Amino acid sequence: MACSNMKTNFVDVIAIFNGEGNIRPLYIKIQGFDTVKIEHIVSKGDAPFTGRGNVIAYKCTYIYMNEQKILTLYYHIKDHVWTVPGLQNDAGRVYP
C-alpha cells in the first residue's frame, strides 16, 4: 500500500467525482471525532512525498467550533483510501 510507510490515519470521506474524473471531498470523518464539512479547497496537487500521480493532496478549510481551520487530506489513487497524516484518535493528540 502506498501509504504504509507514513504515519497516517485512514479517514472516511464523502466526495463527488465528476465526468472528467475530478474528485472533490465534501465531508471528512475521523474516528472518535465529529464529521466536518469541507468549506473550501485551497489547493490541490500531487503530494510531495510520492511519485507523480500516486497521491493527490488537498489543502482544505473547514469550520470547527466557530473557528476556521486548515487540513491537508490525501487521496491514494491506487489504494482508493483517504488519509490525514500525523493525527491520533481518542487516546492521542486531540483533533483538530
Secondary structure by P-SEA (a helix, b strand, c coil): ccccccbbbbbbbbccccccbbbbbcbbbcccccccccccccccccccccccccbbbbbcccccccbbbbbbbbbbccccbbbbcccccccccccc
